[in-house]
């Protein structure tokens, strides 16, 4: 077992996103568990990555790793399994079009006919019955996907349309911070989806202009599952933040947008969010009840056994298999990262510790033991910060088991 400790070997800044970071392209989406551009920039410089290097982010989310890498002239690969985040990130790093092409694309989109295909129930539920916005929006989306031949412009326009949907749909936020629900009335009553969309696209183009530097720098954004990732070449470093073990269903924050993409069939075999959510890492839907494996490490197996034997309701029937599924998935992801790394390569992984009732789950320790079993040579925490606000402090039920419990956000370093 690795005796994991906080080390001063690398001087790494906080990964936390501050209000000043949420500007330009970095302000398009407030993605949960994101890290700051300055964090990525510091690591790229620490590892001395250059135009001859390749950087991988297997949970690229809203794209910070690849955006910063491209602005510094460092080739990168980002992998994302959330369809909404995939298109948003491609829009941020796809720079092969100009303002004239954008305006032509907007005019053509405006003239797109309403769809003749029946909207899906999953998408229809976000709008008042009979709302013409539904067919108009789907018609614009289908036109963009089928008729815009420039891939960068196509994905940019589709992202702008995605970011316009909440202005005309019925949405409300529930008690869960990442769970959007169907609301009563849309925030705007005029339903001028094209006006909202075109304004959004022009603002996004302005934001994109602020970061356009190394236009020819290789940046690949792949839609896929890191658990089954295979790359044709090795990478020099990994910077990523996988889903936290906190029972927050990330994909549910973008149910509206992902239901729209599923209705468009924007990606192969894309399903509505109610089905797709069962496939993501960190899902709260119980899928697999297979037992833990020794290669996950002593700490992981011991923690899972304690959870299984806990006397609280549903500890063995629900919480045990969902937490076990998380670690099974993350073991597969760490396996793929190890396979992708060159010799002497390194992973920087931002993770957060967790609790089940009164049982602390030291995620960094568990990941480190997994990494050791996979052949990584070194593991240490380069930075640790307390998490000031979390559900364990706000929820009376959770406070009953471990009052005043402290969660940590760690910057974990794994070296081959």
Long-range contacts (C-beta under 8 A, 24 or more apart in sequence): 1-297, 1-298, 1-299, 1-369, 1-372, 2-365, 2-368, 2-369, 2-371, 2-372, 2-379, 4-362, 4-364, 4-365, 4-368, 4-379, 4-380, 4-381, 5-380, 5-381, 6-380, 6-381, 6-382, 6-383, 6-384, 7-380, 7-381, 7-382, 7-413, 9-380, 9-382, 9-413, 10-46, 10-382, 10-413, 11-46, 12-39, 12-42, 12-43, 12-46, 12-348, 12-382, 12-383, 12-411, 13-38, 13-39, 13-42, 13-383, 14-39, 14-383, 14-385, 15-39, 15-241, 15-350, 15-383, 15-409, 15-411, 16-385, 16-409, 24-207, 24-210, 24-211, 25-63, 25-67, 25-92, 25-204, 25-207, 25-208, 25-210, 25-211, 26-62, 26-64, 26-67, 27-207, 28-62, 28-88, 28-92, 28-159, 28-163, 28-204, 28-207, 29-62, 29-85, 29-88, 29-163, 31-61, 31-62, 31-85, 32-177, 32-178, 32-248, 32-250, 32-253, 33-61, 33-241, 33-243, 33-244, 33-250, 33-350, 33-352, 34-61, 34-62, 34-64, 34-241, 35-64, 35-241, 35-350, 36-64, 37-64, 37-67, 37-68, 40-64, 40-65, 40-68, 40-69, 40-239, 41-68, 41-72, 43-237, 43-239, 43-348, 44-68, 44-69, 44-72, 44-74, 44-239, 47-236, 47-237, 47-346, 49-74, 49-236, 49-237, 50-74, 51-75, 51-217, 53-236, 53-237, 54-233, 54-234, 54-235, 54-236, 55-235, 55-236, 55-237, 55-238, 55-239, 56-231, 56-235, 56-237, 56-238, 56-239, 56-240, 56-337, 56-340, 57-238, 57-239, 57-240, 58-226, 58-229, 58-238, 58-240, 58-242, 58-333, 58-336, 58-337, 58-340, 59-226, 59-240, 59-241, 59-242, 59-243, 60-85, 60-89, 60-221, 60-240, 61-85, 61-89, 61-241, 62-88, 62-89, 62-92, 63-88, 63-89, 63-92, 63-93, 63-221, 65-239, 65-240, 66-92, 66-93, 66-219, 66-221, 67-92, 67-93, 67-211, 69-217, 69-219, 70-211, 70-213, 70-214, 70-217, 70-219, 71-211, 71-213, 71-214, 72-214, 73-213, 73-214, 73-217, 74-217, 75-217, 75-218, 75-219, 76-218, 76-219, 76-220, 77-219, 77-220, 77-221, 77-222, 77-231, 77-235, 78-219, 78-220, 78-221, 78-222, 79-221, 79-222, 79-223, 79-224, 79-226, 79-229, 80-221, 80-222, 80-223, 80-224, 81-223, 81-224, 81-225, 81-226, 81-279, 81-280, 81-281, 82-250, 82-251, 82-254, 82-258, 82-280, 83-223, 83-257, 83-258, 83-261, 83-262, 83-266, 83-267, 83-270, 83-276, 84-162, 84-254, 84-257, 84-258, 84-261, 85-254, 86-221, 86-223, 86-267, 87-155, 87-158, 87-159, 87-162, 87-261, 87-266, 88-159, 88-162, 88-163, 89-221, 90-152, 90-155, 90-156, 90-159, 90-221, 91-155, 91-156, 91-158, 91-159, 91-160, 91-204, 91-208, 92-208, 93-219, 93-221, 94-151, 94-152, 94-153, 94-155, 94-156, 95-152, 95-208, 95-212, 95-215, 96-150, 96-151, 96-152, 96-153, 96-215, 97-150, 97-152, 97-153, 97-156, 99-205, 101-150, 101-153, 102-153, 102-156, 102-201, 102-202, 102-205, 105-144, 105-148, 105-153, 105-157, 106-157, 106-197, 106-198, 106-201, 108-143, 108-147, 108-148, 109-140, 109-143, 109-144, 109-157, 109-194, 109-197, 110-140, 110-194, 110-198, 112-139, 112-140, 112-142, 112-143, 112-144, 113-139, 113-143, 114-138, 114-139, 115-139, 115-142, 119-263, 120-259, 120-262, 120-263, 120-272, 122-259, 122-262, 122-263, 122-272, 122-273, 122-274, 123-259, 123-260, 123-262, 123-263, 125-182, 126-165, 126-169, 126-170, 126-171, 126-182, 126-256, 126-259, 127-168, 127-169, 127-170, 127-186, 128-170, 128-185, 128-186, 131-186, 131-191, 132-191, 133-168, 133-191, 133-193, 136-193, 136-194, 137-161, 137-165, 137-168, 137-193, 137-260, 138-260, 138-263, 138-264, 140-193, 140-194, 140-197, 141-260, 141-264, 141-266, 142-264, 145-264, 145-266, 156-201, 156-204, 156-205, 156-208, 157-201, 158-266, 159-204, 160-197, 160-200, 160-201, 160-204, 161-197, 161-200, 162-257, 162-260, 162-261, 163-200, 163-204, 164-193, 164-196, 164-197, 164-200, 165-256, 165-257, 165-260, 166-256, 167-196, 168-193, 168-196, 169-256, 171-256, 176-248, 176-249, 176-252, 177-248, 178-248, 178-249, 178-250, 178-252, 178-253, 179-249, 179-252, 179-253, 180-252, 180-253, 180-254, 180-255, 180-256, 223-267, 225-279, 226-281, 226-332, 226-333, 226-336, 226-337, 227-281, 227-329, 227-332, 227-333, 227-336, 228-332, 228-336, 229-333, 229-336, 229-340, 230-336, 230-339, 231-340, 234-340, 234-341, 234-342, 234-345, 235-340, 235-341, 235-342, 235-345, 236-341, 236-342, 236-345, 237-341, 237-345, 237-346, 237-347, 237-348, 238-337, 238-340, 238-341, 238-345, 238-346, 238-347, 238-348, 238-349, 239-347, 239-348, 240-347, 240-348, 240-349, 240-350, 241-349, 241-350, 241-351, 242-281, 242-330, 242-333, 242-349, 242-351, 243-280, 243-281, 243-282, 243-326, 244-282, 244-351, 244-352, 244-354, 244-363, 245-282, 245-323, 245-326, 245-352, 245-354, 245-361, 245-363, 246-282, 246-352, 246-354, 246-390, 246-391, 247-282, 247-284, 247-322, 248-282, 249-277, 249-280, 249-282, 249-283, 249-284, 250-280, 250-282, 251-276, 251-277, 251-280, 252-277, 281-326, 281-329, 281-330, 281-333, 282-326, 282-329, 283-322, 283-325, 284-322, 285-322, 286-318, 286-321, 286-322, 286-325, 287-325, 288-321, 288-324, 288-325, 288-328, 289-321, 289-324, 290-324, 290-328, 291-324, 292-324, 292-327, 292-328, 293-328, 293-331, 295-331, 295-370, 295-373, 295-374, 296-327, 296-328, 296-331, 296-366, 296-369, 296-370, 296-373, 297-366, 297-368, 297-369, 297-370, 297-372, 297-373, 298-369, 299-362, 299-365, 299-366, 299-369, 300-327, 300-366, 300-369, 300-370, 303-359, 303-361, 303-362, 303-366, 306-359, 307-356, 307-359, 310-356, 310-357, 310-359, 312-357, 312-401, 315-356, 315-357, 319-356, 323-356, 323-361, 327-366, 330-367, 330-370, 331-370, 334-367, 334-370, 334-371, 334-374, 334-414, 335-374, 337-414, 338-371, 338-374, 338-375, 338-376, 338-416, 341-416, 342-416, 343-416, 344-415, 344-416, 345-415, 345-416, 346-413, 346-414, 346-415, 346-416, 347-371, 347-376, 347-412, 347-413, 347-414, 347-415, 348-382, 348-411, 348-412, 348-413, 349-411, 349-412, 349-413, 349-414, 350-409, 350-410, 350-411, 350-412, 351-409, 351-410, 351-412, 352-387, 352-407, 352-408, 352-409, 352-410, 353-407, 353-408, 353-410, 354-407, 355-392, 355-398, 355-401, 355-402, 355-405, 355-407, 357-398, 357-401, 357-402, 358-401, 358-402, 360-402, 360-405, 363-410, 364-408, 364-410, 364-412, 367-412, 367-414, 368-412, 368-414, 371-414, 375-416, 376-414, 376-415, 376-416, 377-415, 377-416, 378-413, 378-414, 378-415, 379-412, 379-413, 379-414, 379-415, 380-412, 380-413, 381-410, 381-411, 381-412, 381-413, 382-411, 382-412, 382-413, 383-410, 383-411, 384-408, 384-409, 384-410, 384-411, 385-409
